[in-house]
Amino acid sequence: MSTIFTKIINGELPGRIVYSDDRVAAFLTIQPLTAGHTLVVPRAEVDEWTDLEPALAGHVLSVAHTIGGALKRAYRAPRVGLVIAGFEVPHAHVHVFTAEAMSDFDFARAGAMSDEELDTHQQRVIAALANQGQDQD
């Protein structure tokens, strides 16, 4: 059975994808810690990040690095956080989000955004990626 992330990546469920290649996709979470909070997800359905093939794990982190740079510039953030938790969905993924303080890492503070807000943040992240040469088809 496909995970919810696979269904988003495959277009079976709506998602605000900001980056995609043959090995990973990155999309906004609907429960962000901060504006632009993006999940980087391998296409391969692997539950735990420690079970990813090393080359794929490296690619996931490379894409997270690229997304992080775009978020930092797009939101003029002092820091960008990266968390690998693995409890919410049984599909390895990396959380990338802007941070101003350690309190921004508290998942209990995550909140919903309206569709319009998510659409705006999707376009902002895509534009920031394009500005650093990461255009998406």
N, CA, C and O atoms as a MOPAC input file, in Angstrom:
PM7 MOZYME 1SCF
protein

 N      0.83800 1    -1.18100 1     0.00000 1
 C      0.00000 1     0.00000 1     0.00000 1
 C      0.88400 1     1.24700 1     0.00000 1
 O      1.83300 1     1.33400 1     0.77900 1
 N      0.58500 1     2.18600 1    -0.84800 1
 C      1.36100 1     3.40900 1    -0.95800 1
 C      1.17600 1     4.28900 1     0.27100 1
 O      0.09900 1     4.34700 1     0.86300 1
 N      2.26400 1     4.97700 1     0.63900 1
 C      2.15700 1     5.93000 1     1.73800 1
 C      1.50600 1     7.21500 1     1.23500 1
 O      1.39500 1     7.43900 1     0.02900 1
 N      1.08400 1     8.04500 1     2.16500 1
 C      0.49900 1     9.32400 1     1.79000 1
 C      1.50900 1    10.16200 1     1.00700 1
 O      1.12500 1    10.92100 1     0.11700 1
 N      2.80000 1    10.03000 1     1.33200 1
 C      3.81700 1    10.79600 1     0.60400 1
 C      3.93000 1    10.32600 1    -0.84300 1
 O      4.07300 1    11.14400 1    -1.75100 1
 N      3.86600 1     9.02300 1    -1.06100 1
 C      3.91100 1     8.51000 1    -2.43400 1
 C      2.70700 1     9.01000 1    -3.21700 1
 O      2.82700 1     9.36100 1    -4.39100 1
 N      1.55700 1     9.04100 1    -2.57500 1
 C      0.35300 1     9.53400 1    -3.25000 1
 C      0.47400 1    11.01100 1    -3.60500 1
 O     -0.01500 1    11.43000 1    -4.65400 1
 N      1.11100 1    11.80300 1    -2.75900 1
 C      1.34500 1    13.21500 1    -3.07900 1
 C      2.33600 1    13.32700 1    -4.23400 1
 O      2.10000 1    14.06900 1    -5.18800 1
 N      3.42900 1    12.60300 1    -4.15000 1
 C      4.46400 1    12.64400 1    -5.19500 1
 C      3.88300 1    12.23100 1    -6.53800 1
 O      4.21900 1    12.82700 1    -7.56100 1
 N      3.01500 1    11.22100 1    -6.55500 1
 C      2.42500 1    10.71100 1    -7.79800 1
 C      1.22000 1    11.50600 1    -8.27900 1
 O      0.65200 1    11.19700 1    -9.32600 1
 N      0.82400 1    12.53000 1    -7.52200 1
 C     -0.30700 1    13.35800 1    -7.92200 1
 C     -1.66100 1    12.76400 1    -7.60100 1
 O     -2.68200 1    13.27600 1    -8.06100 1
 N     -1.69400 1    11.69600 1    -6.82100 1
 C     -2.95100 1    11.08100 1    -6.43900 1
 C     -3.64800 1    11.87100 1    -5.33100 1
 O     -4.86700 1    11.79400 1    -5.18000 1
 N     -2.87800 1    12.62100 1    -4.56900 1
 C     -3.38900 1    13.52400 1    -3.54500 1
 C     -2.78000 1    14.89700 1    -3.81200 1
 O     -1.67000 1    14.99800 1    -4.33500 1
 N     -3.50700 1    15.95300 1    -3.45300 1
 C     -2.94800 1    17.28400 1    -3.68900 1
 C     -1.72100 1    17.53100 1    -2.81900 1
 O     -1.64300 1    17.07700 1    -1.67800 1
 N     -0.78300 1    18.24800 1    -3.38000 1
 C      0.42000 1    18.61500 1    -2.64900 1
 C      1.06700 1    19.81900 1    -3.30900 1
 O      0.88600 1    20.05300 1    -4.50400 1
 N      1.79700 1    20.55600 1    -2.55600 1
 C      2.47700 1    21.75000 1    -3.08000 1
 C      3.94500 1    21.43100 1    -3.26500 1
 O      4.79000 1    21.76300 1    -2.43400 1
 N      4.22200 1    20.77600 1    -4.38300 1
 C      5.58700 1    20.34500 1    -4.69200 1
 C      6.41200 1    21.55300 1    -5.12400 1
 O      5.98100 1    22.35600 1    -5.95100 1
 N      7.61300 1    21.66500 1    -4.54400 1
 C      8.51200 1    22.76800 1    -4.87900 1
 C      9.75600 1    22.28100 1    -5.62300 1
 O     10.46500 1    23.07500 1    -6.24100 1
 N     10.01800 1    20.97100 1    -5.56100 1
 C     11.18200 1    20.39200 1    -6.22700 1
 C     10.89200 1    18.92100 1    -6.49500 1
 O     10.25300 1    18.24100 1    -5.69200 1
 N     11.37800 1    18.44100 1    -7.64400 1
 C     11.19400 1    17.03500 1    -7.96800 1
 C     12.27600 1    16.59000 1    -8.93300 1
 O     12.62200 1    17.31300 1    -9.86700 1
 N     12.80800 1    15.39800 1    -8.70600 1
 C     13.71200 1    14.77000 1    -9.66900 1
 C     13.40600 1    13.27500 1    -9.67600 1
 O     12.39300 1    12.85400 1    -9.11800 1
 N     14.24100 1    12.48700 1   -10.28300 1
 C     13.93500 1    11.05800 1   -10.40900 1
 C     14.10100 1    10.27800 1    -9.11300 1
 O     13.68300 1     9.12200 1    -9.04600 1
 N     14.70200 1    10.87400 1    -8.07100 1
 C     14.92900 1    10.15900 1    -6.82100 1
 C     14.19000 1    10.73000 1    -5.61800 1
 O     13.90000 1    10.00600 1    -4.66500 1
 N     13.88100 1    12.03600 1    -5.65500 1
 C     13.21700 1    12.66900 1    -4.51700 1
 C     12.20100 1    13.69700 1    -4.97800 1
 O     12.20600 1    14.13400 1    -6.12900 1
 N     11.33200 1    14.07000 1    -4.05600 1
 C     10.43300 1    15.20700 1    -4.25500 1
 C     10.43000 1    15.99900 1    -2.95600 1
 O     10.65000 1    15.45200 1    -1.87500 1
 N     10.17700 1    17.29200 1    -3.08100 1
 C     10.08200 1    18.15900 1    -1.90800 1
 C      8.77800 1    18.93700 1    -2.01500 1
 O      8.45800 1    19.50400 1    -3.06000 1
 N      8.03900 1    18.95100 1    -0.92300 1
 C      6.75300 1    19.64100 1    -0.92100 1
 C      6.49300 1    20.24200 1     0.44900 1
 O      7.05000 1    19.81100 1     1.45900 1
 N      5.62300 1    21.26000 1     0.45500 1
 C      5.27500 1    21.91500 1     1.71500 1
 C      4.42300 1    20.98600 1     2.56400 1
 O      3.58000 1    20.25000 1     2.05200 1
 N      4.65600 1    21.03200 1     3.85900 1
 C      3.80200 1    20.29100 1     4.77700 1
 C      2.56100 1    21.11800 1     5.08800 1
 O      2.60400 1    22.34900 1     5.08600 1
 N      1.46800 1    20.43600 1     5.35200 1
 C      0.23000 1    21.14500 1     5.67200 1
 C      0.17300 1    21.51900 1     7.15800 1
 O     -0.74900 1    22.21500 1     7.58300 1
 N      1.14100 1    21.06800 1     7.94000 1
 C      1.24800 1    21.40700 1     9.36100 1
 C      2.63300 1    22.01000 1     9.62300 1
 O      3.45800 1    21.39300 1    10.29800 1
 N      2.88900 1    23.20400 1     9.09600 1
 C      4.24100 1    23.76800 1     9.18300 1
 C      4.62400 1    24.27300 1    10.57100 1
 O      3.78900 1    24.75000 1    11.34000 1
 N      5.90900 1    24.15000 1    10.85800 1
 C      6.47200 1    24.78700 1    12.03800 1
 C      6.62000 1    26.28400 1    11.78300 1
 O      6.33600 1    27.10800 1    12.65200 1
 N      7.06900 1    26.61600 1    10.57900 1
 C      7.25000 1    28.00400 1    10.15800 1
 C      6.88600 1    28.08600 1     8.67400 1
 O      6.75100 1    27.05900 1     8.00800 1
 N      6.73000 1    29.29000 1     8.16600 1
 C      6.38400 1    29.48800 1     6.75400 1
 C      7.43100 1    28.84300 1     5.85400 1
 O      8.63100 1    28.99500 1     6.08000 1
 N      6.97200 1    28.12400 1     4.83100 1
 C      7.87800 1    27.48600 1     3.88200 1
 C      8.37700 1    26.11600 1     4.31100 1
 O      9.18400 1    25.51500 1     3.60300 1
 N      7.92600 1    25.61200 1     5.43400 1
 C      8.35700 1    24.30300 1     5.95600 1
 C      8.16100 1    23.23700 1     4.87500 1
 O      7.04100 1    22.97400 1     4.43500 1
 N      9.26200 1    22.64100 1     4.46400 1
 C      9.27900 1    21.71400 1     3.33500 1
 C      9.73500 1    20.33200 1     3.78200 1
 O     10.62100 1    20.20400 1     4.62700 1
 N      9.12400 1    19.30500 1     3.21200 1
 C      9.55500 1    17.92400 1     3.42600 1
 C     10.30400 1    17.45400 1     2.18900 1
 O      9.82300 1    17.62300 1     1.06800 1
 N     11.47200 1    16.86700 1     2.38400 1
 C     12.22500 1    16.25600 1     1.29100 1
 C     12.06500 1    14.75200 1     1.45900 1
 O     12.43800 1    14.18700 1     2.48700 1
 N     11.50300 1    14.10500 1     0.42900 1
 C     11.06700 1    12.72000 1     0.53900 1
 C     11.63100 1    11.89800 1    -0.62400 1
 O     11.46800 1    12.27700 1    -1.78300 1
 N     12.28800 1    10.78600 1    -0.32500 1
 C     12.71900 1     9.92200 1    -1.42800 1
 C     11.50000 1     9.27400 1    -2.08400 1
 O     10.50400 1     8.99000 1    -1.41800 1
 N     11.58900 1     9.04700 1    -3.37200 1
 C     10.50000 1     8.34900 1    -4.06000 1
 C     10.38400 1     6.91000 1    -3.57300 1
 O      9.28300 1     6.36400 1    -3.50500 1
 N     11.49800 1     6.30100 1    -3.23800 1
 C     11.48900 1     4.93300 1    -2.71600 1
 C     10.79300 1     4.91800 1    -1.36500 1
 O     11.09400 1     5.73800 1    -0.49700 1
 N      9.87400 1     3.99700 1    -1.18800 1
 C      9.14600 1     3.88300 1     0.07000 1
 C      9.97900 1     3.09100 1     1.07400 1
 O      9.87200 1     1.86900 1     1.18100 1
 N     10.79900 1     3.82000 1     1.79300 1
 C     11.63800 1     3.24200 1     2.83700 1
 C     11.21300 1     3.90000 1     4.14200 1
 O     11.17700 1     5.12700 1     4.23300 1
 N     10.89400 1     3.10600 1     5.14200 1
 C     10.35000 1     3.63600 1     6.39400 1
 C     11.38100 1     4.47900 1     7.15000 1
 O     11.10900 1     5.64000 1     7.45800 1
 N     12.53900 1     3.93000 1     7.45200 1
 C     13.51800 1     4.61900 1     8.28300 1
 C     14.67500 1     5.15900 1     7.44600 1
 O     15.17900 1     4.48200 1     6.54900 1
 N     15.08100 1     6.37800 1     7.75100 1
 C     16.14400 1     7.01500 1     6.95800 1
 C     17.44600 1     6.21900 1     7.04100 1
 O     18.25400 1     6.26200 1     6.11400 1
 N     17.65600 1     5.50000 1     8.13100 1
 C     18.88500 1     4.71700 1     8.25800 1
 C     18.88500 1     3.49700 1     7.34100 1
 O     19.92300 1     2.86300 1     7.15400 1
 N     17.72900 1     3.16500 1     6.76800 1
 C     17.65100 1     2.05500 1     5.82200 1
 C     17.78700 1     2.50700 1     4.36300 1
 O     17.79900 1     1.67500 1     3.45600 1
 N     17.88900 1     3.81000 1     4.13900 1
 C     18.10100 1     4.29900 1     2.77000 1
 C     19.47600 1     3.87400 1     2.27800 1
 O     20.42600 1     3.81100 1     3.05900 1
 N     19.58400 1     3.58500 1     1.00000 1
 C     20.90100 1     3.35200 1     0.41100 1
 C     21.72600 1     4.61200 1     0.64900 1
 O     21.19000 1     5.71500 1     0.53900 1
 N     23.00800 1     4.48600 1     0.96900 1
 C     23.81800 1     5.67200 1     1.26900 1
 C     23.79200 1     6.74500 1     0.17900 1
 O     23.75300 1     7.93500 1     0.49300 1
 N     23.81400 1     6.35100 1    -1.07600 1
 C     23.78300 1     7.35400 1    -2.15300 1
 C     22.46200 1     8.11600 1    -2.15700 1
 O     22.44300 1     9.32300 1    -2.39700 1
 N     21.35700 1     7.41700 1    -1.89100 1
 C     20.05700 1     8.07700 1    -1.84300 1
 C     19.96600 1     8.98300 1    -0.61600 1
 O     19.45900 1    10.10200 1    -0.70800 1
 N     20.45000 1     8.51000 1     0.52400 1
 C     20.45500 1     9.34600 1     1.72700 1
 C     21.25700 1    10.62000 1     1.47600 1
 O     20.84800 1    11.70600 1     1.88700 1
 N     22.39100 1    10.48800 1     0.80500 1
 C     23.19500 1    11.66000 1     0.46400 1
 C     22.45400 1    12.61300 1    -0.45500 1
 O     22.54700 1    13.83000 1    -0.29800 1
 N     21.71400 1    12.06400 1    -1.41700 1
 C     20.95600 1    12.90600 1    -2.33700 1
 C     19.82500 1    13.62700 1    -1.60200 1
 O     19.57400 1    14.80500 1    -1.85500 1
 N     19.15100 1    12.93600 1    -0.70600 1
 C     18.09100 1    13.56300 1     0.08900 1
 C     18.66900 1    14.75200 1     0.85500 1
 O     18.07400 1    15.83000 1     0.86600 1
 N     19.81500 1    14.56300 1     1.49100 1
 C     20.42600 1    15.65800 1     2.24800 1
 C     20.93800 1    16.76200 1     1.33700 1
 O     20.90300 1    17.93300 1     1.71500 1
 N     21.40900 1    16.41900 1     0.15500 1
 C     21.84600 1    17.44100 1    -0.80200 1
 C     20.67300 1    18.31600 1    -1.23600 1
 O     20.79600 1    19.53800 1    -1.31500 1
 N     19.54400 1    17.68400 1    -1.51400 1
 C     18.34900 1    18.44900 1    -1.88500 1
 C     17.87100 1    19.27200 1    -0.69100 1
 O     17.45800 1    20.41900 1    -0.86500 1
 N     17.91900 1    18.70800 1     0.51900 1
 C     17.54200 1    19.45800 1     1.71800 1
 C     18.43700 1    20.68900 1     1.88500 1
 O     17.97000 1    21.75000 1     2.29800 1
 N     19.70000 1    20.54300 1     1.56800 1
 C     20.64400 1    21.66500 1     1.62900 1
 C     20.23500 1    22.75600 1     0.64100 1
 O     20.23600 1    23.93800 1     0.98500 1
 N     19.89100 1    22.37000 1    -0.56300 1
 C     19.44500 1    23.32000 1    -1.58400 1
 C     18.16200 1    24.02200 1    -1.14900 1
 O     18.04200 1    25.24200 1    -1.26000 1
 N     17.20700 1    23.24200 1    -0.65400 1
 C     15.94500 1    23.81200 1    -0.17000 1
 C     16.23000 1    24.76600 1     0.99100 1
 O     15.65800 1    25.85400 1     1.05700 1
 N     17.09700 1    24.36600 1     1.88800 1
 C     17.43400 1    25.20200 1     3.03500 1
 C     17.99500 1    26.54900 1     2.62900 1
 O     17.63200 1    27.57600 1     3.20500 1
 N     18.88200 1    26.55400 1     1.63600 1
 C     19.42700 1    27.82500 1     1.14700 1
 C     18.34400 1    28.70500 1     0.55800 1
 O     18.34000 1    29.91900 1     0.76400 1
 N     17.42600 1    28.09500 1    -0.17300 1
 C     16.32700 1    28.86200 1    -0.76800 1
 C     15.42000 1    29.43500 1     0.31600 1
 O     15.00800 1    30.59200 1     0.23000 1
 N     15.10600 1    28.63400 1     1.33700 1
 C     14.26300 1    29.11900 1     2.42400 1
 C     14.93000 1    30.26100 1     3.17300 1
 O     14.28800 1    31.25400 1     3.51400 1
 N     16.21800 1    30.11200 1     3.42300 1
 C     16.94000 1    31.15400 1     4.16400 1
 C     16.86800 1    32.49200 1     3.43600 1
 O     16.64900 1    33.53500 1     4.05200 1
 N     17.05400 1    32.45100 1     2.12400 1
 C     16.98600 1    33.69000 1     1.33300 1
 C     15.55000 1    34.18900 1     1.17800 1
 O     15.29600 1    35.38500 1     1.31800 1
 N     14.62500 1    33.30100 1     0.89600 1
 C     13.23800 1    33.70000 1     0.64500 1
 C     12.59500 1    34.35400 1     1.86200 1
 O     11.79700 1    35.28300 1     1.73300 1
 N     12.95100 1    33.85900 1     3.04600 1
 C     12.32300 1    34.36100 1     4.26200 1
 C     13.27400 1    35.19800 1     5.12400 1
 O     12.93100 1    35.60800 1     6.23300 1
 N     14.46400 1    35.44000 1     4.59500 1
 C     15.47700 1    36.21800 1     5.33500 1
 C     15.63500 1    35.68600 1     6.76300 1
 O     15.63700 1    36.44100 1     7.73500 1
 N     15.76300 1    34.38500 1     6.85000 1
 C     15.83400 1    33.70500 1     8.13900 1
 C     17.26200 1    33.66400 1     8.67500 1
 O     18.20500 1    33.51500 1     7.89800 1
 N     17.43400 1    33.79500 1     9.98000 1
 C     18.77500 1    33.69900 1    10.54400 1
 C     19.32400 1    32.26800 1    10.49600 1
 O     20.53700 1    32.07500 1    10.41300 1
 N     18.45300 1    31.28300 1    10.54600 1
 C     18.85300 1    29.87300 1    10.52800 1
 C     17.82700 1    29.06000 1     9.75000 1
 O     16.70000 1    29.49300 1     9.51300 1
 N     18.26300 1    27.86400 1     9.36300 1
 C     17.35900 1    26.88800 1     8.77000 1
 C     17.53600 1    25.59700 1     9.55800 1
 O     18.65200 1    25.11200 1     9.74400 1
 N     16.41200 1    25.05300 1    10.01700 1
 C     16.44600 1    23.81100 1    10.77000 1
 C     16.26300 1    22.60700 1     9.87400 1
 O     15.65200 1    22.68600 1     8.80800 1
 N     16.80400 1    21.49200 1    10.32800 1
 C     16.65500 1    20.21800 1     9.62700 1
 C     16.38400 1    19.15800 1    10.68400 1
 O     17.14700 1    19.00900 1    11.63900 1
 N     15.28700 1    18.41800 1    10.50300 1
 C     14.92100 1    17.37800 1    11.45700 1
 C     14.54300 1    16.11800 1    10.69000 1
 O     13.81000 1    16.16500 1     9.70200 1
 N     15.05900 1    15.00100 1    11.16700 1
 C     14.63200 1    13.68800 1    10.68200 1
 C     13.98600 1    13.01500 1    11.89100 1
 O     14.67900 1    12.56200 1    12.80200 1
 N     12.66500 1    12.95500 1    11.89100 1
 C     11.95900 1    12.39300 1    13.04200 1
 C     11.46800 1    10.98000 1    12.73900 1
 O     11.82700 1    10.03000 1    13.43600 1
 N     10.64900 1    10.84400 1    11.70000 1
 C     10.23500 1     9.52100 1    11.26500 1
 C      9.07800 1     8.87700 1    11.98700 1
 O      8.87000 1     7.67200 1    11.84900 1
 N      8.32000 1     9.63400 1    12.75000 1
 C      7.20300 1     9.03400 1    13.46700 1
 C      5.85400 1     9.28500 1    12.81200 1
 O      4.92100 1     8.50700 1    13.01200 1
 N      5.73300 1    10.34700 1    12.03900 1
 C      4.43100 1    10.74700 1    11.52500 1
 C      3.93400 1     9.85500 1    10.39000 1
 O      2.76600 1     9.46700 1    10.36600 1
 N      4.81100 1     9.53700 1     9.46400 1
 C      4.47000 1     8.76100 1     8.26700 1
 C      5.57000 1     7.71300 1     8.08000 1
 O      6.75000 1     8.04300 1     8.20100 1
 N      5.21000 1     6.45700 1     7.78700 1
 C      6.22400 1     5.41700 1     7.61900 1
 C      6.91900 1     5.49700 1     6.25600 1
 O      6.89800 1     4.54600 1     5.47500 1
 N      7.52900 1     6.64300 1     5.99200 1
 C      8.22500 1     6.90600 1     4.72900 1
 C      9.29400 1     7.94300 1     5.07300 1
 O      8.96500 1     9.06300 1     5.46300 1
 N     10.54500 1     7.58700 1     4.93500 1
 C     11.64600 1     8.48000 1     5.31300 1
 C     11.43400 1     9.86900 1     4.73000 1
 O     11.00000 1    10.01700 1     3.58700 1
 N     11.74500 1    10.88600 1     5.52900 1
 C     11.60800 1    12.26400 1     5.05900 1
 C     12.40000 1    13.19200 1     5.97600 1
 O     12.65800 1    12.88700 1     7.14000 1
 N     12.77300 1    14.32500 1     5.41100 1
 C     13.53600 1    15.33500 1     6.12900 1
 C     12.70600 1    16.61000 1     6.17700 1
 O     12.19600 1    17.06700 1     5.15400 1
 N     12.57500 1    17.17900 1     7.35900 1
 C     11.90200 1    18.46300 1     7.54200 1
 C     12.94400 1    19.57000 1     7.38200 1
 O     13.99900 1    19.52000 1     8.01400 1
 N     12.65800 1    20.56400 1     6.54400 1
 C     13.53600 1    21.71700 1     6.36000 1
 C     12.66800 1    22.96000 1     6.58200 1
 O     11.62900 1    23.11700 1     5.94100 1
 N     13.09800 1    23.84300 1     7.49200 1
 C     12.25900 1    24.98200 1     7.85300 1
 C     13.11600 1    26.11900 1     8.39500 1
 O     14.21400 1    25.89900 1     8.90700 1
 N     12.59800 1    27.32800 1     8.27500 1
 C     13.29300 1    28.48400 1     8.82300 1
 C     13.16000 1    28.45700 1    10.34300 1
 O     12.18200 1    27.94700 1    10.89200 1
 N     14.17000 1    29.02000 1    11.00800 1
 C     14.16100 1    29.03900 1    12.47000 1
 C     14.79700 1    30.32100 1    12.98900 1
 O     15.81800 1    30.79000 1    12.48600 1
 N     14.16700 1    30.85400 1    13.99200 1
 C     14.72400 1    32.02100 1    14.67100 1
 C     15.17300 1    31.67200 1    16.08400 1
 O     15.96600 1    32.39700 1    16.68600 1
 N     14.66000 1    30.55200 1    16.61800 1
 C     15.00100 1    30.13000 1    17.97000 1
 C     14.75400 1    28.62900 1    18.09400 1
 O     14.10000 1    28.03000 1    17.24000 1
 N     15.28000 1    28.02300 1    19.16100 1
 C     15.06500 1    26.59100 1    19.37900 1
 C     13.58100 1    26.25200 1    19.50400 1
 O     13.17300 1    25.13100 1    19.20000 1
 N     12.78500 1    27.20000 1    19.94100 1
 C     11.34500 1    26.93700 1    20.06500 1
 C     10.70600 1    26.62900 1    18.71900 1
 O      9.64100 1    26.01400 1    18.67400 1
 N     11.33800 1    27.04500 1    17.61300 1
 C     10.80400 1    26.74100 1    16.28600 1
 C     10.91900 1    25.25900 1    15.94300 1
 O     10.33800 1    24.81300 1    14.95400 1
 N     11.65700 1    24.48800 1    16.74000 1
 C     11.82100 1    23.05200 1    16.51500 1
 C     10.75700 1    22.23100 1    17.24600 1
 O     10.77500 1    21.00300 1    17.16900 1
 N      9.85300 1    22.86900 1    17.93700 1
 C      8.84100 1    22.19300 1    18.73200 1
 C      7.64400 1    21.81500 1    17.85800 1
 O      6.84100 1    22.67400 1    17.49500 1
 N      7.52900 1    20.54300 1    17.52600 1
 C      6.45900 1    20.08200 1    16.64600 1
 C      5.07100 1    20.25400 1    17.27200 1
 O      4.07200 1    20.23800 1    16.55300 1
 N      4.99300 1    20.41500 1    18.57700 1
 C      3.70400 1    20.67500 1    19.21000 1
 C      3.16800 1    22.05100 1    18.80600 1
 O      1.97600 1    22.31700 1    18.96200 1
 N      4.03000 1    22.92200 1    18.29200 1
 C      3.62200 1    24.26700 1    17.87200 1
 C      3.24000 1    24.33000 1    16.39800 1
 O      2.84700 1    25.39200 1    15.91400 1
 N      3.34700 1    23.21800 1    15.67400 1
 C      2.98600 1    23.21000 1    14.25200 1
 C      1.51500 1    23.55600 1    14.10800 1
 O      0.68900 1    23.18900 1    14.94400 1
 N      1.20300 1    24.26300 1    13.04200 1
 C     -0.18400 1    24.66700 1    12.84400 1
 C     -0.59400 1    24.62000 1    11.39000 1
 O      0.24600 1    24.59000 1    10.49100 1
 N     -1.87100 1    24.61300 1    11.17600 1
 C     -2.41600 1    24.56700 1     9.81900 1
 C     -2.34800 1    25.94100 1     9.17100 1
 O     -2.37700 1    26.96700 1     9.85100 1
 N     -2.25800 1    25.94500 1     7.84800 1
 C     -2.33800 1    27.16400 1     7.04700 1
 C     -3.47100 1    26.99100 1     6.05200 1
 O     -3.83900 1    25.87100 1     5.70000 1
 N     -4.01100 1    28.09500 1     5.60800 1
 C     -5.06300 1    28.04100 1     4.59400 1
 C     -4.45300 1    27.62800 1     3.25600 1
 O     -3.24100 1    27.72300 1     3.05900 1
 N     -5.29600 1    27.17500 1     2.35300 1
 C     -4.82900 1    26.82400 1     1.01500 1
 C     -4.15600 1    28.01100 1     0.34700 1
 O     -3.13900 1    27.85800 1    -0.32800 1
 N     -4.72200 1    29.18900 1     0.53700 1
 C     -4.15000 1    30.39500 1    -0.08700 1
 C     -2.75800 1    30.68700 1     0.46300 1
 O     -1.85200 1    31.04300 1    -0.29000 1
 N     -2.58900 1    30.53600 1     1.77900 1
 C     -1.26800 1    30.75700 1     2.37800 1
 C     -0.26900 1    29.73200 1     1.85300 1
 O      0.85700 1    30.08800 1     1.50500 1
 N     -0.66700 1    28.47100 1     1.79400 1
 C      0.22300 1    27.43900 1     1.28500 1
 C      0.59000 1    27.69000 1    -0.17100 1
 O      1.74300 1    27.50000 1    -0.55900 1
 N     -0.37700 1    28.11400 1    -0.98200 1
 C     -0.09600 1    28.43300 1    -2.38600 1
 C      0.93400 1    29.55800 1    -2.48600 1
 O      1.85100 1    29.49400 1    -3.30500 1
 N      0.78100 1    30.58200 1    -1.65600 1
 C      1.71200 1    31.71100 1    -1.65700 1
 C      3.11000 1    31.25100 1    -1.27700 1
 O      4.09100 1    31.64100 1    -1.91000 1
 N      3.20200 1    30.42100 1    -0.24500 1
 C      4.52000 1    29.93700 1     0.19100 1
 C      5.13800 1    29.00300 1    -0.85400 1
 O      6.35300 1    29.01600 1    -1.05100 1
 N      4.32100 1    28.20500 1    -1.51500 1
 C      4.84300 1    27.34100 1    -2.57900 1
 C      5.49900 1    28.19400 1    -3.66400 1
 O      6.61900 1    27.90700 1    -4.08700 1
 N      4.81700 1    29.22200 1    -4.10500 1
 C      5.37700 1    30.08400 1    -5.15300 1
 C      6.63200 1    30.79800 1    -4.68000 1
 O      7.57000 1    30.99000 1    -5.45400 1
 N      6.65200 1    31.18800 1    -3.42000 1
 C      7.83200 1    31.87200 1    -2.86600 1
 C      9.04400 1    30.94400 1    -2.85600 1
 O     10.14500 1    31.36400 1    -3.21000 1
 N      8.85500 1    29.70100 1    -2.45900 1
 C      9.96400 1    28.74500 1    -2.41900 1
 C     10.41000 1    28.39100 1    -3.84300 1
 O     11.60900 1    28.32400 1    -4.11700 1
 N      9.46700 1    28.16900 1    -4.73500 1
 C      9.82200 1    27.87000 1    -6.13100 1
 C     10.62100 1    29.01900 1    -6.72900 1
 O     11.61100 1    28.78800 1    -7.42400 1
 N     10.20300 1    30.25500 1    -6.46800 1
 C     10.93400 1    31.41900 1    -6.99300 1
 C     12.33900 1    31.48900 1    -6.40700 1
 O     13.29000 1    31.80200 1    -7.12400 1
 N     12.48100 1    31.20500 1    -5.13300 1
 C     13.80300 1    31.22600 1    -4.50500 1
 C     14.69800 1    30.13800 1    -5.09100 1
 O     15.88900 1    30.36800 1    -5.30400 1
 N     14.14400 1    28.96700 1    -5.35400 1
 C     14.92100 1    27.89700 1    -5.99200 1
 C     15.33700 1    28.29700 1    -7.40600 1
 O     16.47100 1    28.04900 1    -7.81600 1
 N     14.42700 1    28.91000 1    -8.14600 1
 C     14.74200 1    29.35300 1    -9.50900 1
 C     15.85700 1    30.38900 1    -9.49000 1
 O     16.71000 1    30.40500 1   -10.37800 1
 N     15.85100 1    31.25300 1    -8.48300 1
 C     16.88900 1    32.27900 1    -8.37500 1
 C     18.25800 1    31.69300 1    -8.09200 1
 O     19.27100 1    32.35200 1    -8.32700 1
 N     18.30600 1    30.47800 1    -7.59700 1
 C     19.60400 1    29.83300 1    -7.37800 1
 C     19.85400 1    28.72500 1    -8.40500 1
 O     20.68700 1    27.84300 1    -8.20000 1
 N     19.11200 1    28.79500 1    -9.51200 1
 C     19.36900 1    27.89000 1   -10.63300 1
 C     18.73300 1    26.52600 1   -10.50500 1
 O     19.20300 1    25.58200 1   -11.14000 1
 N     17.69200 1    26.38000 1    -9.71700 1
 C     17.00400 1    25.10800 1    -9.54000 1
 C     15.61700 1    25.13900 1   -10.15100 1
 O     14.64100 1    24.79000 1    -9.48600 1
 N     15.50900 1    25.55700 1   -11.42400 1
 C     14.20900 1    25.58900 1   -12.08400 1
 C     13.60600 1    24.20400 1   -12.15500 1
 O     14.31300 1    23.21300 1   -12.33900 1
 N     12.29300 1    24.14100 1   -12.00600 1
 C     11.55700 1    22.88300 1   -12.11900 1
 C     10.70000 1    22.92400 1   -13.36300 1
 O     10.17700 1    23.97000 1   -13.74600 1
 N     10.56300 1    21.76200 1   -13.98900 1
 C      9.70300 1    21.64700 1   -15.18400 1
 C      8.25500 1    21.65200 1   -14.79600 1
 O      7.38400 1    21.56400 1   -15.66100 1

